[in-house]
């Protein structure tokens, strides 16, 4: 279903590649190499390959359904088209309150951890809470006052994150020593699965580039090429960074969980290298947070406006600044609260789990839409319906099965509360009509 929304289709293959890579590469890769190496050692690259392969399968599902449903909206549009408004309601709320808020909180903790490399005060809880309050409060203030100032903040951070990553990736090979690689015994499936769940935090986001599907030209060709190229580039870049960091830090990598890339740069280039990485990481993480605080409240506002979320007040517009100020304040407050009570590893895991639930919905959407396609007959129909989305769904469920019991129960309760809220609102509407 290719819909004409009146938008100009101007985004080509390399525009989509650039957009996807910019979204995917955020805070995670500055923190995760130490966490991955500590648990898996020389088996770290296996986790990267698993995450890369799973994300490629997931993106192939996005490509399959995205070339049939090309309206703006991404995963929300796909799932709602396949399964109806209730599924769309769950998708929107899981995305906003699970994936996005948890991701912002995780990145905020990652930023504080990174800054603690130079400023040990950031290891103290009250300093971190004060820092989170100032950061989220300031971002809320600028966003309430108008989108122009908020966009300026986002633009400043666009290229800064790539400088330290490319510096370590390209020049790190001159310092590479295979004898310094951390070597561990064989890893269990549980070890790999749990780390993959955390590591996926550094891979999610490519699908966000499809939110502009209504502005991609020749989507049947551009979407597959752009998404596949971007995933391959990211996997190669991440694996090269992991190899360099593990080689240079060796057995001491576990001592630098807060900023493994900064310590790598210190060994390579001294204080100057550390400063470049810390600055680049800070720009990247702050840019990620500011971008989310800019964009996600608008989705929260739209969901309230369209009555997907049962609260008219969230759709309020500021009388002077003409911005969705209630949605901005609520989203920023949630980011602050979860950043203050959580830590990077836990929040990244919860965010990844939320994303995976949405991805599972997209994979199931492929099955539903393919099954409804009467142009595919017989055995060919069975193969086309099940092979890709079933393998993808199985991979997602396996990774999700490694979510700790408390977090798994929390996700189930969250979905249960959303379902009850949907039923209450629906019954109220029926009663009013």
N, C-alpha and C positions, 0 to 999 in steps of 0.2 A: 504494500500500500504506500504509494508515493504521493504525499499530499503537497499542494501548493499553498503555503501560508502567506505568500506575498513577500517573503524574504529573498534577498539576492544570494544566489549560490556562487560564491567567490573563493571558497577554500579548496585548494588543490591538495595533491598527495603530500608534498613536502610541507605545506602549511599545516596539515593534519599531523604529520610526523613531529614537527616542531612543537605544536600545541600539546601533543601527548607526552613527549619527553619532558617538557617544562612542568607538566602536571605531576608526572610520576616521580621525578627526581626531586625530593624534598628534604625533610629532616632525617628520615630513617637511616640513610646510608652513612651519615656522619656519626651515628651512635652504634649501629647494629654489628659492624665487623667484630668488635670485641665480645659481644654477647654470643654471637654465632660461634666464634673460635673457641671461646671458653667451654662451650658445651660439646661441640663436634670436632674441634681440632682440625686435623687434616681432612676430615669428612665434610668440612664447611661447604665446599663447592657442590656437594651432592644436594644440599638444601637449596642452593641457588638454582641449580638445574631443575629441581622439582618445582620450585616456585615459578621459575620461568616457563616451564612446560605447562603447568596448571594455568598460569595467566594467559598463555598462548591459546590453550583450549577454551578458556573462558571468553577471550576476545574473539575467537572464531565463532562462538555462539552469539556474541554481540554483533559480529559482522553478518551472520546469517539472518538474524532478525532485524538488524539495522538497515539492511538493503531492502527489506520488505516494508518496514515501518520507519519512514524517514522524516517524521514530524519532530520538531524540537521537544526534548524532554528525556532522551536517553532511557535508562533502565525503567524509570517510572512509566514512560509511555509504552514500552514493550510489555511490561507485566500487566498494566491496566488493560491494554488492548486484548491480551490473551486471557486474563482471568477476572476482569471486572474491577469495579470501584473499591471493593473491600481489599483486594490485593494491592491496588494502587495506594490505598490509605496506609496499609502496613509498610509498603515500600518507602513512602515519603517519610513516615515517622521513624522507621529504623535508620534511614539514611541521615535524617537531620539529627535526631537525638542519640543515635547509636554511633554510626560511622563518623559523622562530621564532628560532633561535640567531643567524642572520645579522642578523635585524631587531634583536634585542636589542643586538648588537655595534655595529650602525650607529647606533642611537639613543644608545648610550653615548658614541660618538664625537661625535655631534651635541650632546649635553649638554656635553661637554668643550669643543667649539668655541664654544658659546654662552657658557659661563662665562668663556672666554678674552677676551671683549669687555670685561669688568671686571677680570679677573685674568689678565694675559698669561702667567703661569707655566704655565697650562694648555696652552700651545703647546709646552712642553718634553716630550719623550717620556717621561722617567722620572717626571715629575709625573703625566702621564696614566695610566701603568701603575699607579702607586701609588694614584691615584684609583679606577681600575677595580677594583683588588684590594680596596680598602676597601668600595666600593659593592656589588660582587657578594658579597664575603665577609659583609657585614652582612646583606644580603637573605637569603643562604643560612642564616645563623644564626637570624634571626627566623622564617623559614619552617620550619626544623627544630624550633624550640621550640614551634610551634603556629600554626594557621591564624588564630586570633583576632587576634593582633598583626599578622600580615601583612595581614589584611583592613582593619585600621585605617589602615595606610599607604596602601592603594589608595583608600579612601574620601576621604582628605584631598585627593587629587589630582584628583577627579572634575570639579569645576567650574572650577578655576583656569585651565585651558588656554583656555577660551572667552573670558575677559575681555579679554586683549590682542588676540585676533583680531577680536572684535566692535568693540573700540575703534578699531583701525586701519581696519577695513572701513567702519564707519559715519561716523566723523569724518574719515577720510582724504580724502573727496571735497571737503572744504573747502580742501584743499591741492593738489588735482589740477590738473596743468598738462599738457595734451596735447603741448605743445611740448617737454617734457622726456622724453618717451617715447624709449627706446632704439630706433633704427631701423637695421635691417641689411638686407643684400641678401637675395634669395630663398634660402630654406633648402632643402637637398637632402633627399630622402626618408631618406637615411642619418642626417643630423643630427636630423631629427624622430624617427626610429625609436629612435636611441640615447637621446635625452633622454626620450622616452616611456617607455623601459624603466626609467630612473631615477625619473621622475616617478610611475610607477605605485606606487612605494613609499608615496606619500602617499594612495593610493586604496584599497589592499588592506585587507581586514578586515571588510567588510560581511557576507561569508559566515559569519563567526564568530558573528554574531547568530543564525544558523540552527542552531547547535549545540544550542540550546534548543527545537528544533522540536517536541519532545514536550510542551512547555508553552505553545505558541501556540494560542490559541483560533481556531476557524474558519480553519484554515491555508490553505484554497483561496483565500480572499479576503484574509486578513490579510498573508500573505507577499508576494504581488505588490504590493499597495498600499504596504506598509511599506518594502520594499527600493527600489522605484522612487522613492518620495518622498525617501528618504534620499540616494540617489545624485544626484538633481537638486539638492537643497539643497547638498550638498557641492561639486558642480561649480560652481554659482553663487558660493558663498562663496570658493572657491579662485581663480576667475577675477577676482573683485573685489579680492581681496588682491593678486594679481599685478599688476593694473592700477595700484592705488594705490602699491605699492612701486616699480614701474618708473617711474611718473610722478614720484614725489618724489625718488628717488635718481638718476634719469637715467643719464648716462654713467658715474657713479661706482659703479654697482651692483656691478661686478666687484671692487671694492675691499673689499666687505663680505660675502664669501662665508660667513664664520662665523656672522654674525647680521644678515642683511638687515632683518628686521623690527625689531630693536632699534635699528638706525641710523635707520630710517624714523620710529620713535617719538621718537627724540632730536630729529630735525628738527621734528617736529610739536609735541611737548610738553616738550622739554628733558630734563634728567636724570631727572625724575619718570617721564616716559613710557618712557624706556629701562629704568628699574628695574622698572616694571610688566611690560613685555614679557619681560625677562630672567627675572623671577620666575615669570611665567606659563609661559614656555617650559621653565624648569627643572622646575617642577611637572609639566608635561605629559610631558616626556621621562622624568623619574624615575618618574612614575606609570605610564607605559607599560612601563618596565623591571620595576618592582615587580609589576605585574599579570601580566606574562608569567612572571616567576620564581615567582609564586604558582600560576598555572594550568598552565603547560606541564609541569613535573615530574610533575604528577598524570597527565597523558596518557602521559608516559614510563613512569611506574609501572604504569598500567593496561595499556600495551602489553606490558610485561615480565610482568605478572601473567597476561595472556591468552596469553602465549607468542608474541606477534607479534614481539617482540624476544627473541632467544635468550639471555637472561641472567636467572636467577632472583634473583641478588643485587640487581639494580636494583629488584625488587619488595619489598625488605626494608622492614619497618616498625620505627620506633624503639621500643624497649621501654618507655621512659618517656613520650615526647611523642606517641607514636602517629601519627607523620607519616612519609611516604615519604622518609626522610632521604638514602638513597643516590641516588635520582633527583634530589633537590633539589641535592645536592652536585655531581653530574655535570653537570647542566644549568648551574648557576652557574659551574662551572669552565670549561665550553666557552664561555660568554658572555664570561668574562674573557679567555681565550686569544685568541679571534677579535677582540675589541675592541682588544687590545694589538697585534696584528700587522696589522690592517686600517685602513682609513679610510672615512669616511662614504660617499663616492661609490661605491667598489668594493663595500662591504658591502651598501649599498642595492640596487645592481644585482643582486648574487647573491641577495638575499632576494626581490626582485621576480621574478627568473627562476624561483626555486623555487615561488613562489606560482603563476606562470603555468603551470608544468608540472602542478600540481594542478588549476588551472582547466581546462586542456586535457583532463584526465581526466574532469572533470565534463561538459564539452561532449560528449565521446565517449560518456559514460554516457547522455546524452539520446538519442543516436542508437540505442544498444543497446536501451534501454527502450522507445523508441517503435517500433522495428522488431519488438519482441516483442509489441506491443499488437495483437492480432488484431481489435479492434473498428474499426480504421482500415483502409480498403480502397482498392485501386487507386491512381489518380493522387494523390488526396488524401493517401494514406499516404506516397507519395514526397516530396511537397512538405513535409508536416509533419515527416518524418524529417530532411530535409537542410537546409532553408533556414536556420533559426536556428543550429543547432549547427555547420553547416559554415562559415557566415560567421564565427561566433565563433572556431572553430578556426583559420581562415585568418588572422584578425587576431592571434591569440595567436602563431602560428608566425612571422608577419612581425615582430612585436616581438621575439620570442626570437632571430630571425636577426641582430639587431643586437648580441647579446652578443659581446664580444671573444673571440678564438680561445682564449686561455688559460682564461678562465672557462667557455667552452662545453666545452672538453676536460675541465675539472675536474668539471663537472656530469655529463658522460657517464661518467667514471671512477667518480664517486660512485654513480650508478645501477647501474653494472656491479658494484661491490663489494657493494651491497645485494642484487643478484640472485644473486650467488655465495653470499652468506651464507644467503639463503633456501633455495637448493638443498642446501647442506651440512646445514642444520637439518632439512630435510624428509627427506633421505636417512638422517640419524641417527635420526629418529623411526621411519621405516619399518624400519630395522635393529633398533631396540629392541623394536618390536612383533612 
